[in-house]
Amino acid sequence: MMAIDVRSVGDPDYPLRLIGTFKIAFTFRTSIACPAQWDGSLADGSYVYLRYRHGRGRIEWSQVRDVGPVYLAREWSDGTNNGMIDLDEFCRIADVIPPDKGCRFERIYDL
């Protein structure tokens, strides 16, 4: 079970972290490169946004998409200036469990 540090993006002590490993339940890719990004959800239905640009990855989390505070769950840099990454590699570096293969949609029209 993950613990949540409750500081939000607007808080002066930002960034926040979701503490511990968590599993992403569902994703769909919204951009392939520059940035590579996905929208998704955790098992409890909360929203996650995954983004990778210029060698930097981040996962943002909120209880409901586009409503309420947004929290930074993970942020990392791989020391490159890349803009492309696949979901498995992103999740490996971010130390999160990726969604099962049947819960990933790489093109919006797969939905």
Phi and psi in degrees as a GROMACS rama.xvg file:
@    title "Ramachandran Plot"
@    xaxis  label "Phi"
@    yaxis  label "Psi"
@TYPE xy
-90.0115  150.001  MET-2
-103.953  153.245  ALA-3
-120.649  124.825  ILE-4
-83.1071  123.898  ASP-5
-88.1539  12.2565  VAL-6
-74.1056  138.898  ARG-7
-103.867  173.798  SER-8
-56.0657  -36.3081  VAL-9
-78.4753  -7.55469  GLY-10
-74.1944  138.946  ASP-11
-62.9943  -20.1721  PRO-12
-92.1658  8.13376  ASP-13
-55.0884  144.618  TYR-14
-89.9866  156.941  PRO-15
-101.206  167.013  LEU-16
-136.342  142.724  ARG-17
-79.9967  127.85  LEU-18
-93.3893  131.143  ILE-19
91.8923  168.53  GLY-20
-78.3686  139.405  THR-21
-134.924  158.428  PHE-22
-104.845  132.24  LYS-23
-85.8496  126.804  ILE-24
-86.8101  -32.0584  ALA-25
-154.684  139.518  PHE-26
-141.604  152.41  THR-27
-137.405  136.566  PHE-28
-76.1331  131.313  ARG-29
-109.116  -12.3551  THR-30
-158.431  139.445  SER-31
-81.8503  -41.9254  ILE-32
-152.86  151.843  ALA-33
53.228  54.2106  CYS-34
-96.3564  156.456  PRO-35
-81.3602  128.539  ALA-36
-151.829  153.248  GLN-37
-138.411  146.247  TRP-38
-100.451  148.881  ASP-39
-164.032  -171.157  GLY-40
-145.332  157.892  SER-41
-92.8326  173.687  LEU-42
-59.4796  -29.7267  ALA-43
-81.9587  2.04563  ASP-44
90.2034  -4.71702  GLY-45
-69.8544  156.101  SER-46
-89.6479  139.531  TYR-47
-129.706  145.785  VAL-48
-124.577  122.644  TYR-49
-110.114  132.602  LEU-50
-142.373  139.298  ARG-51
-137.508  119.828  TYR-52
-152.261  138.372  ARG-53
53.0368  37.9765  HIS-54
77.1377  9.09456  GLY-55
-117.771  131.588  ARG-56
-113.111  151.74  GLY-57
-153.467  149.768  ARG-58
-124.413  123.415  ILE-59
-106.35  148.066  GLU-60
-134.871  141.383  TRP-61
-150.758  157.557  SER-62
-62.2058  -40.5682  GLN-63
-136.659  137.41  VAL-64
-61.5471  132.838  ARG-65
63.6101  15.2392  ASP-66
-135.284  134.285  VAL-67
78.7813  -173.526  GLY-68
-69.1232  150.406  PRO-69
-111.571  135.368  VAL-70
-116.963  146.065  TYR-71
-87.154  115.856  LEU-72
-88.4528  -40.6539  ALA-73
-148.672  148.633  ARG-74
-149.454  136.588  GLU-75
-155.246  163.303  TRP-76
-132.621  139.502  SER-77
-100.976  5.8073  ASP-78
79.6459  9.42334  GLY-79
-111.291  -177.209  THR-80
-117.111  25.9456  ASN-81
-70.5099  158.794  ASN-82
-127.265  -0.241719  GLY-83
-119.603  139.02  MET-84
-160.126  148.254  ILE-85
-91.5145  163.828  ASP-86
-62.668  -40.5527  LEU-87
-62.4969  -43.7393  ASP-88
-66.0458  -41.6373  GLU-89
-56.8999  -49.9444  PHE-90
-65.3589  -37.0456  CYS-91
-61.5632  -48.6667  ARG-92
-65.6152  -39.0647  ILE-93
-78.2143  -6.8764  ALA-94
59.9407  49.2022  ASP-95
-127.506  158.72  VAL-96
-89.2338  122.648  ILE-97
-71.7253  161.503  PRO-98
-68.2099  156.037  PRO-99
-60.5136  154.604  ASP-100
-55.033  -37.4873  LYS-101
-74.2017  -5.19124  GLY-102
-112.648  22.1409  CYS-103
-119.732  132.487  ARG-104
-124.306  119.19  PHE-105
-89.2337  -15.3315  GLU-106
-132.799  140.983  ARG-107
-56.463  -36.0017  ILE-108
-74.3002  -1.19109  TYR-109
-73.0825  -20.2571  ASP-110
